[in-house]
Amino acid sequence: MDPTPRNSVASIAHGGDAIPLLRGVLQKWTNYVLGWQKRYFEVRQNCLLYFKSEADSNLGCRGAINLSDALVIPHELDECRFDVRILDLIWYMRAETAEERHLWTDCLMKISAPEPMKIILEEKIEEVATLGDKIHHEVHDMLDCVDDFEKLVSGAVNSGSSMNEEIVKQIRKFSATLNDKRSSFEASVAKFQTAVSECADRFQSGRLCSTVKSVESLCFTDALTPGAEESEHCVLSDEDFFDAVESRLEKIEEEAQLRRRLENSTVAETDNSSESFSTQSLEESIRRITEDQIRSAVVRTDDDDWTLLADQDNVKLFSREMVVDGVAIDPLKACCTIRGITGREVCHYFFHPEYRKDWESALERMTVVKKIEENTLVLHQVYKKVWPAAQRDTLFWSHLTSHDSGSPDTPPIWAVVNHSTDHPRFPAGAEFVRVTFSVCLLCTTIIEGDCRDNLSRNNISCQITYSSTLNPGGWVPISAVRALRRIEYPKFLSKFTSYVVEQTKDKEITL
């Protein structure tokens, strides 16, 4: 971060002071994956918001804390660290310098400022209790005066003084009534004092409970181990789950070991025995599903069923929300147009297993289970473990096909369809959580002008439609799944198409 975060003064009234609205990069700690991570923060409308980066700030924040109810605690030993806490939620923050920490904590504390309100509440409770005691004593004094008056009247009567007996009776009746009211009032005052005392006790107990919860949260967070992985009882919030998974995905991109392990991928020998794997029924299923997937891929996305999730890097991502048994399996469709490549070239690199190690970075190992035909394979893939999610695998057939475009001037339309299947050698759930999915990569080659006899990569482009429906197989937070898909799908298409462009730029055009 810059030594001094960019800031602007906002007219936020709090105790008569103008509160500066800060923004900048701080380090945020997570015990789940990679320790301190740089994140972009903003103080806006009494809230502390954080984003992955400033560039992503227009996509929505990753998390927010209402500072009006938060506690800001500078670290006692680390002069650059401070914590922001609200109930059981704790953000561990770290600035680059002590001065920078002071700038942030001073701003946050002015907005939060919870302690003065607590002090006022304590003073009010004490004041009410004192008032109750005072009222109690005053009532006793008043009734003592009435008793003295009654004694005076009685003494006058007994001494033979002249006094109307009717008036004396009324005075005695009034005295009896007043005694009854005194007893009732004393009981009410006693209850009032008890209620005030309980209020004070509850306040003190609430403060103690809050402290205990904070300590328990700290101890639990520090003790959290990789055993606390994905499940429907997962202790991670959706925000932490998403942040951890995405950080790990970024780390995977950098791991050179990935490619070395993929070099050991095996190609199984073709096994035609019906006991092992029946290809006859599978071939019919492949034909039917391929037709369905291609038909779905060409459906327009401009109706009300589809929502535009992202529009970045020349990729538009559409979605339809669908939840089955608590799992988000939203159908997705990404569209883009890439210059300099053809549909056949895109499908070639997407279909053939020997290229997958170059563009599918999350892949740990791959086995070609069976080659049904030259254009149809059965593959088993194991993906890199992305903590806190459980490790996953897929078993699917992949089919490469082409269709006539319907125009003599337009090259064939190429497609690759991948769809989950079963195989006795790789039973679901044996070691990993099995992901099931359907994917269709549909590619149409566009030739600009009338230049088929003198083609160059400058006058060709490929319209790509990538549609998929995926079930992650186990419980994953719905919001985390949707957030990851919104980011990862455009990133994947951009990376894959860039790879194809790089591989084909010096090669002959293949239509």
C-alpha positions as CSV (number, residue, x, y, z in Angstrom):
1,M,0.0,0.0,0.0
2,D,1.1,3.6,-0.5
3,P,2.5,5.1,2.7
4,T,-0.6,7.2,3.0
5,P,-3.9,5.9,1.8
6,R,-5.9,8.0,-0.5
7,N,-8.6,9.7,1.5
8,S,-11.3,12.2,1.2
9,V,-13.2,14.0,3.9
10,A,-16.9,13.1,4.1
11,S,-19.6,15.0,5.9
12,I,-20.4,12.2,8.3
13,A,-21.6,13.7,11.6
14,H,-20.5,11.9,14.7
15,G,-20.1,13.7,17.9
16,G,-19.8,16.9,15.9
17,D,-16.7,15.8,14.1
18,A,-16.2,15.4,10.3
19,I,-15.1,11.8,9.7
20,P,-12.5,11.2,6.9
21,L,-13.6,8.5,4.4
22,L,-10.6,6.3,3.9
23,R,-9.7,3.8,1.2
24,G,-6.6,1.8,0.5
25,V,-4.9,-1.6,0.6
26,L,-4.4,-3.3,4.0
27,Q,-3.5,-6.9,4.8
28,K,-6.3,-9.1,6.0
29,W,-5.5,-12.3,7.9
30,T,-7.2,-15.7,7.3
31,N,-6.1,-18.8,9.2
32,Y,-7.7,-20.9,6.5
33,V,-5.2,-20.9,3.7
34,L,-2.5,-18.4,3.0
35,G,-2.2,-16.1,6.1
36,W,-2.0,-12.4,5.3
37,Q,-3.6,-11.4,2.0
38,K,-3.7,-7.9,0.5
39,R,-7.2,-6.6,0.2
40,Y,-8.7,-3.2,-0.8
41,F,-10.8,-1.5,1.9
42,E,-13.1,1.5,2.0
43,V,-14.8,3.3,4.8
44,R,-18.2,4.4,3.5
45,Q,-21.5,5.3,5.2
46,N,-20.4,4.1,8.6
47,C,-19.4,0.7,7.1
48,L,-16.0,-0.9,6.5
49,L,-16.1,-2.7,3.2
50,Y,-13.4,-4.9,1.7
51,F,-12.8,-6.0,-1.9
52,K,-10.2,-8.3,-3.5
53,S,-8.7,-5.3,-5.3
54,E,-9.5,-1.8,-6.2
55,A,-10.2,-2.9,-9.8
56,D,-12.9,-5.3,-8.4
57,S,-14.6,-2.6,-6.3
58,N,-17.3,-2.1,-8.9
59,L,-18.2,-5.8,-8.7
60,G,-19.5,-5.6,-5.1
61,C,-17.7,-6.0,-1.8
62,R,-16.5,-9.3,-0.3
63,G,-17.6,-8.3,3.2
64,A,-18.8,-5.4,5.3
65,I,-18.9,-4.5,9.0
66,N,-21.3,-1.9,10.4
67,L,-18.8,0.3,12.4
68,S,-21.6,1.7,14.6
69,D,-21.7,-1.6,16.4
70,A,-18.1,-2.6,16.0
71,L,-15.1,-2.6,18.4
72,V,-11.8,-1.4,17.0
73,I,-8.8,-2.8,19.0
74,P,-5.2,-1.8,18.2
75,H,-2.8,-4.7,18.9
76,E,-0.7,-4.4,22.0
77,L,2.5,-5.8,20.6
78,D,2.4,-5.3,16.9
79,E,2.3,-1.6,16.1
80,C,1.0,-2.2,12.6
81,R,-1.9,-4.5,13.5
82,F,-5.5,-3.9,14.7
83,D,-8.7,-5.9,14.9
84,V,-12.2,-5.0,14.0
85,R,-14.9,-7.0,15.9
86,I,-18.6,-7.2,15.8
87,L,-20.3,-10.1,17.8
88,D,-18.6,-13.3,16.6
89,L,-17.1,-11.8,13.5
90,I,-13.4,-10.7,13.7
91,W,-11.3,-9.1,11.0
92,Y,-7.6,-9.1,11.6
93,M,-6.0,-6.2,9.8
94,R,-2.4,-5.0,9.3
95,A,-1.1,-1.8,7.9
96,E,2.3,-1.2,6.4
97,T,3.4,1.4,9.1
98,A,2.4,2.4,12.6
99,E,1.4,5.8,11.2
100,E,-0.9,4.2,8.7
101,R,-2.5,2.0,11.4
102,H,-3.1,5.2,13.5
103,L,-4.8,6.8,10.5
104,W,-7.2,3.8,10.1
105,T,-7.9,3.2,13.7
106,D,-8.5,6.8,14.4
107,C,-11.1,7.0,11.6
108,L,-12.8,3.7,12.6
109,M,-12.9,4.5,16.3
110,K,-14.5,7.9,15.6
111,I,-17.3,6.2,13.7
112,S,-17.7,3.2,16.1
113,A,-17.2,5.0,19.5
114,P,-19.2,2.4,21.4
115,E,-17.8,3.0,24.9
116,P,-19.4,6.5,25.6
117,M,-22.8,5.0,25.1
118,K,-22.1,2.2,27.5
119,I,-20.8,4.7,30.1
120,I,-24.0,6.8,29.7
121,L,-26.2,3.7,30.2
122,E,-24.3,2.7,33.4
123,E,-24.8,6.2,34.7
124,K,-28.5,6.2,33.9
125,I,-29.0,2.9,35.7
126,E,-27.2,4.1,38.7
127,E,-29.3,7.3,38.7
128,V,-32.6,5.4,38.5
129,A,-31.5,3.2,41.4
130,T,-30.7,6.2,43.5
131,L,-34.0,7.8,42.6
132,G,-35.8,4.7,43.7
133,D,-34.1,4.8,47.1
134,K,-35.0,8.5,47.4
135,I,-38.6,7.9,46.6
136,H,-38.8,5.1,49.2
137,H,-37.4,7.3,51.9
138,E,-39.7,10.2,51.0
139,V,-42.8,8.0,51.2
140,H,-41.8,6.8,54.7
141,D,-41.3,10.4,55.8
142,M,-44.7,11.4,54.4
143,L,-46.5,8.5,56.1
144,D,-44.7,9.2,59.4
145,C,-46.2,12.7,59.3
146,V,-49.6,11.2,58.8
147,D,-49.1,8.9,61.8
148,D,-48.1,11.9,63.9
149,F,-51.2,13.8,62.7
150,E,-53.4,10.8,63.7
151,K,-51.9,10.6,67.1
152,L,-52.5,14.3,67.6
153,V,-56.2,14.0,66.7
154,S,-56.6,10.9,68.9
155,G,-55.0,12.7,71.8
156,A,-57.3,15.7,71.4
157,V,-60.4,13.4,71.4
158,N,-59.3,11.5,74.5
159,S,-58.6,14.7,76.4
160,G,-62.2,15.8,75.9
161,S,-61.4,18.6,73.5
162,S,-64.4,19.7,71.4
163,M,-64.2,18.1,67.9
164,N,-66.8,16.8,65.6
165,E,-66.9,13.0,65.8
166,E,-67.8,12.7,62.1
167,I,-64.6,14.6,61.1
168,V,-62.6,12.3,63.4
169,K,-64.1,9.2,61.7
170,Q,-63.2,10.6,58.3
171,I,-59.7,11.3,59.4
172,R,-59.3,7.8,60.8
173,K,-60.8,6.3,57.5
174,F,-58.3,8.4,55.5
175,S,-55.5,7.1,57.7
176,A,-56.4,3.5,57.1
177,T,-56.7,4.0,53.4
178,L,-53.4,5.8,53.3
179,N,-51.8,2.9,55.2
180,D,-53.0,0.5,52.6
181,K,-51.7,2.6,49.8
182,R,-48.4,2.9,51.6
183,S,-48.0,-0.9,51.7
184,S,-48.9,-1.1,48.0
185,F,-46.5,1.7,47.1
186,E,-43.7,0.2,49.1
187,A,-44.2,-3.1,47.3
188,S,-44.1,-1.3,44.0
189,V,-41.0,0.6,44.9
190,A,-39.3,-2.7,46.0
191,K,-40.2,-4.3,42.6
192,F,-38.9,-1.3,40.8
193,Q,-35.6,-1.5,42.7
194,T,-35.4,-5.2,41.9
195,A,-36.0,-4.6,38.2
196,V,-33.4,-1.9,38.1
197,S,-30.9,-4.2,39.9
198,E,-31.7,-7.0,37.4
199,C,-31.2,-4.5,34.5
200,A,-27.7,-3.6,35.9
201,D,-26.9,-7.3,36.4
202,R,-28.0,-8.1,32.8
203,F,-25.9,-5.3,31.4
204,Q,-22.8,-6.5,33.2
205,S,-23.6,-10.1,32.3
206,G,-24.0,-9.1,28.6
207,R,-20.6,-7.4,28.6
208,L,-19.1,-10.6,30.2
209,C,-20.8,-12.8,27.7
210,S,-19.6,-10.7,24.8
211,T,-16.1,-10.9,26.1
212,V,-16.3,-14.7,26.5
213,K,-17.6,-15.1,23.0
214,S,-14.8,-13.1,21.6
215,V,-12.3,-15.2,23.5
216,E,-14.0,-18.4,22.4
217,S,-14.0,-17.2,18.8
218,L,-10.3,-16.4,19.0
219,C,-9.4,-19.8,20.5
220,F,-11.6,-21.6,18.0
221,T,-10.1,-19.7,15.0
222,D,-6.6,-20.4,16.2
223,A,-7.4,-24.1,16.7
224,L,-9.0,-24.5,13.3
225,T,-7.3,-27.2,11.3
226,P,-7.7,-28.7,7.8
227,G,-10.1,-31.2,9.4
228,A,-12.8,-28.5,9.3
229,E,-13.4,-29.0,5.6
230,E,-16.4,-28.8,3.4
231,S,-19.6,-30.1,4.9
232,E,-23.1,-28.9,5.5
233,H,-21.9,-28.1,9.1
234,C,-18.9,-26.2,7.8
235,V,-17.8,-23.5,10.3
236,L,-16.6,-21.2,7.6
237,S,-18.9,-18.3,6.5
238,D,-19.7,-18.1,2.8
239,E,-17.4,-15.1,2.6
240,D,-14.5,-17.0,4.1
241,F,-15.2,-20.1,2.1
242,F,-15.2,-18.1,-1.2
243,D,-12.1,-16.1,-0.2
244,A,-10.2,-19.2,0.7
245,V,-11.1,-21.2,-2.4
246,E,-10.3,-18.3,-4.7
247,S,-7.0,-17.6,-3.1
248,R,-6.1,-21.3,-3.4
249,L,-7.1,-21.3,-7.1
250,E,-4.8,-18.4,-7.7
251,K,-2.0,-20.3,-6.0
252,I,-2.6,-23.4,-8.1
253,E,-2.0,-21.3,-11.2
254,E,1.6,-20.8,-10.1
255,E,2.4,-24.4,-9.2
256,A,5.0,-25.8,-11.6
257,Q,4.6,-29.2,-10.1
258,L,1.2,-29.5,-11.7
259,R,2.6,-30.0,-15.1
260,R,5.1,-32.6,-14.0
261,R,2.4,-34.7,-12.4
262,L,0.3,-34.5,-15.5
263,E,3.1,-36.0,-17.5
264,N,2.4,-39.2,-15.7
265,S,-1.2,-39.4,-16.9
266,T,-2.0,-42.8,-18.3
267,V,-3.9,-44.0,-21.3
268,A,-5.9,-47.2,-20.6
269,E,-5.9,-50.0,-23.2
270,T,-9.1,-50.4,-25.1
271,D,-11.3,-52.9,-23.3
272,N,-14.2,-54.2,-25.4
273,S,-15.6,-56.6,-22.8
274,S,-19.3,-55.9,-22.0
275,E,-18.7,-56.8,-18.4
276,S,-16.2,-53.9,-18.0
277,F,-17.9,-51.2,-19.9
278,S,-20.8,-51.4,-22.4
279,T,-20.1,-49.0,-25.3
280,Q,-23.2,-49.9,-27.3
281,S,-25.7,-48.3,-25.0
282,L,-23.2,-45.4,-24.4
283,E,-22.9,-44.5,-28.0
284,E,-26.7,-44.0,-28.3
285,S,-26.6,-41.9,-25.2
286,I,-23.7,-39.8,-26.6
287,R,-25.6,-39.1,-29.8
288,R,-28.8,-38.1,-28.0
289,I,-27.1,-35.9,-25.4
290,T,-24.8,-34.3,-27.9
291,E,-27.8,-33.2,-30.0
292,D,-29.6,-31.9,-26.9
293,Q,-26.5,-29.9,-25.7
294,I,-25.9,-28.3,-29.1
295,R,-29.6,-27.4,-29.3
296,S,-29.4,-25.8,-25.9
297,A,-26.2,-23.9,-26.7
298,V,-27.8,-22.1,-29.6
299,V,-30.8,-20.9,-27.6
300,R,-30.8,-17.1,-27.3
301,T,-30.0,-15.5,-24.0
302,D,-32.1,-12.3,-24.4
303,D,-35.3,-13.7,-22.7
304,D,-36.2,-13.2,-19.1
305,D,-34.9,-16.6,-18.0
306,W,-31.3,-15.6,-18.5
307,T,-29.4,-13.0,-16.4
308,L,-26.2,-11.3,-17.4
309,L,-23.7,-12.0,-14.6
310,A,-20.5,-10.6,-16.1
311,D,-19.3,-8.7,-19.1
312,Q,-15.5,-8.5,-19.1
313,D,-12.5,-9.3,-21.3
314,N,-14.8,-9.8,-24.4
315,V,-16.7,-12.5,-22.5
316,K,-20.4,-12.2,-21.6
317,L,-21.6,-14.7,-18.9
318,F,-25.3,-15.5,-18.5
319,S,-27.0,-17.6,-15.9
320,R,-30.3,-19.1,-14.8
321,E,-30.6,-19.8,-11.1
322,M,-31.4,-23.4,-10.2
323,V,-31.1,-25.1,-6.8
324,V,-31.6,-28.8,-6.4
325,D,-31.5,-30.3,-2.9
326,G,-29.8,-27.2,-1.5
327,V,-27.0,-27.3,-4.2
328,A,-26.7,-24.5,-6.8
329,I,-26.5,-26.1,-10.3
330,D,-27.3,-22.9,-12.2
331,P,-27.0,-23.4,-16.0
332,L,-24.4,-21.0,-17.4
333,K,-23.6,-19.8,-20.9
334,A,-20.6,-17.7,-21.8
335,C,-20.2,-16.1,-25.2
336,C,-17.2,-14.4,-26.9
337,T,-15.7,-13.7,-30.3
338,I,-11.9,-14.3,-30.7
339,R,-10.0,-13.1,-33.8
340,G,-7.3,-15.1,-35.5
341,I,-8.6,-18.7,-34.8
342,T,-11.1,-21.1,-36.2
343,G,-13.8,-23.2,-34.6
344,R,-12.0,-26.4,-35.5
345,E,-8.8,-25.2,-33.9
346,V,-10.6,-24.3,-30.7
347,C,-12.3,-27.6,-30.5
348,H,-9.1,-29.5,-31.3
349,Y,-7.3,-28.1,-28.3
350,F,-10.3,-28.5,-26.1
351,F,-10.9,-32.1,-27.0
352,H,-7.5,-33.8,-27.1
353,P,-6.2,-34.8,-23.7
354,E,-2.5,-34.1,-24.4
355,Y,-3.2,-30.3,-24.4
356,R,-5.2,-30.2,-21.1
357,K,-2.2,-29.9,-18.9
358,D,-1.4,-26.6,-20.6
359,W,-4.7,-24.8,-20.1
360,E,-6.5,-26.6,-17.2
361,S,-4.4,-25.5,-14.3
362,A,-6.5,-27.1,-11.5
363,L,-6.0,-30.5,-13.0
364,E,-3.9,-32.9,-10.8
365,R,-4.0,-36.1,-12.9
366,M,-5.9,-37.5,-15.8
367,T,-6.6,-40.9,-17.2
368,V,-8.0,-41.7,-20.6
369,V,-10.2,-44.6,-19.5
370,K,-11.3,-45.7,-22.9
371,K,-11.1,-44.6,-26.6
372,I,-14.4,-45.5,-28.0
373,E,-13.6,-43.8,-31.4
374,E,-11.1,-41.3,-32.6
375,N,-13.5,-38.5,-31.7
376,T,-15.0,-40.0,-28.5
377,L,-13.1,-40.7,-25.3
378,V,-13.9,-41.5,-21.7
379,L,-11.8,-39.6,-19.2
380,H,-11.2,-39.6,-15.5
381,Q,-9.8,-36.4,-14.0
382,V,-8.7,-35.6,-10.4
383,Y,-8.5,-32.0,-9.5
384,K,-6.1,-30.2,-7.2
385,K,-7.4,-30.0,-3.7
386,V,-8.7,-26.5,-3.0
387,W,-9.1,-26.2,0.7
388,P,-11.6,-25.8,2.4
389,A,-13.4,-27.7,-0.3
390,A,-13.0,-31.5,-0.5
391,Q,-10.9,-32.9,-3.3
392,R,-13.0,-33.7,-6.4
393,D,-12.9,-35.8,-9.5
394,T,-14.9,-36.2,-12.7
395,L,-15.6,-39.2,-15.0
396,F,-17.1,-38.2,-18.3
397,W,-17.2,-38.9,-22.0
398,S,-15.9,-36.3,-24.5
399,H,-17.2,-36.2,-28.0
400,L,-15.9,-34.1,-30.9
401,T,-18.3,-33.4,-33.7
402,S,-19.0,-31.0,-36.6
403,H,-22.1,-30.0,-38.5
404,D,-22.7,-28.3,-41.8
405,S,-23.3,-24.6,-41.3
406,G,-26.0,-24.5,-44.0
407,S,-24.1,-22.1,-46.2
408,P,-21.4,-23.0,-48.8
409,D,-19.5,-19.9,-47.8
410,T,-19.3,-20.7,-44.1
411,P,-17.1,-23.4,-42.6
412,P,-18.6,-26.2,-40.6
413,I,-19.7,-25.6,-37.0
414,W,-17.6,-27.5,-34.6
415,A,-18.5,-28.6,-31.1
416,V,-17.2,-30.6,-28.1
417,V,-19.7,-32.1,-25.7
418,N,-18.6,-33.5,-22.3
419,H,-21.0,-35.3,-20.1
420,S,-20.7,-37.3,-16.9
421,T,-20.9,-41.1,-17.0
422,D,-20.0,-44.2,-14.9
423,H,-17.3,-46.8,-15.0
424,P,-16.6,-49.7,-12.7
425,R,-12.9,-48.9,-12.5
426,F,-13.7,-45.5,-11.1
427,P,-16.7,-45.7,-8.8
428,A,-18.1,-42.4,-7.5
429,G,-17.1,-41.5,-3.9
430,A,-14.3,-44.0,-3.6
431,E,-11.7,-41.3,-2.8
432,F,-13.1,-38.0,-3.9
433,V,-16.3,-36.0,-4.2
434,R,-17.7,-36.8,-7.7
435,V,-18.6,-33.7,-9.8
436,T,-21.3,-34.3,-12.4
437,F,-21.8,-32.0,-15.3
438,S,-22.7,-31.3,-18.9
439,V,-20.6,-29.0,-21.1
440,C,-20.9,-27.9,-24.7
441,L,-18.3,-25.9,-26.5
442,L,-19.9,-24.7,-29.7
443,C,-17.7,-22.8,-32.3
444,T,-18.6,-21.0,-35.5
445,T,-15.9,-19.7,-37.8
446,I,-16.5,-16.2,-39.4
447,I,-14.6,-15.3,-42.5
448,E,-14.6,-11.5,-43.2
449,G,-15.3,-10.6,-46.9
450,D,-14.7,-12.8,-49.9
451,C,-11.2,-14.0,-49.2
452,R,-11.4,-17.8,-48.8
453,D,-8.6,-18.2,-51.4
454,N,-6.3,-15.9,-49.6
455,L,-7.1,-16.5,-45.9
456,S,-5.0,-15.0,-43.1
457,R,-5.6,-14.9,-39.4
458,N,-6.4,-11.2,-39.7
459,N,-9.7,-11.9,-41.5
460,I,-11.0,-14.8,-39.5
461,S,-12.7,-15.0,-36.1
462,C,-14.4,-17.6,-34.0
463,Q,-17.8,-17.1,-32.2
464,I,-17.6,-19.3,-29.1
465,T,-20.6,-20.4,-26.9
466,Y,-19.6,-22.3,-23.8
467,S,-22.6,-23.7,-21.9
468,S,-22.5,-25.9,-18.8
469,T,-24.6,-27.3,-16.0
470,L,-22.5,-28.5,-13.0
471,N,-23.3,-30.2,-9.7
472,P,-20.3,-29.8,-7.3
473,G,-21.3,-33.1,-5.8
474,G,-21.1,-32.1,-2.1
475,W,-22.3,-29.3,0.0
476,V,-20.8,-26.0,-0.9
477,P,-22.2,-22.5,0.1
478,I,-24.5,-21.4,-2.7
479,S,-23.3,-17.8,-2.6
480,A,-19.7,-19.0,-2.7
481,V,-20.4,-21.2,-5.7
482,R,-22.1,-18.4,-7.6
483,A,-19.4,-15.9,-6.8
484,L,-16.7,-18.3,-8.0
485,R,-18.5,-19.1,-11.2
486,R,-19.0,-15.4,-12.0
487,I,-15.2,-14.9,-11.7
488,E,-13.8,-18.2,-12.9
489,Y,-15.8,-18.8,-16.1
490,P,-14.7,-15.6,-17.9
491,K,-11.2,-16.1,-16.6
492,F,-11.1,-19.7,-17.9
493,L,-12.4,-18.7,-21.4
494,S,-9.9,-15.8,-21.6
495,K,-7.1,-18.1,-20.6
496,F,-8.1,-21.0,-22.9
497,T,-8.7,-18.8,-26.0
498,S,-5.4,-17.0,-25.4
499,Y,-3.7,-20.4,-25.3
500,V,-5.3,-21.4,-28.7
501,V,-4.3,-18.1,-30.3
502,E,-0.7,-18.6,-29.1
503,Q,-0.6,-22.2,-30.3
504,T,-1.9,-21.4,-33.8
505,K,-0.5,-18.0,-34.6
506,D,2.4,-19.5,-36.7
507,K,0.5,-22.5,-38.0
508,E,-1.6,-23.1,-41.1
509,I,-5.3,-22.2,-40.8
510,T,-7.5,-25.3,-40.2
511,L,-11.1,-24.9,-41.1
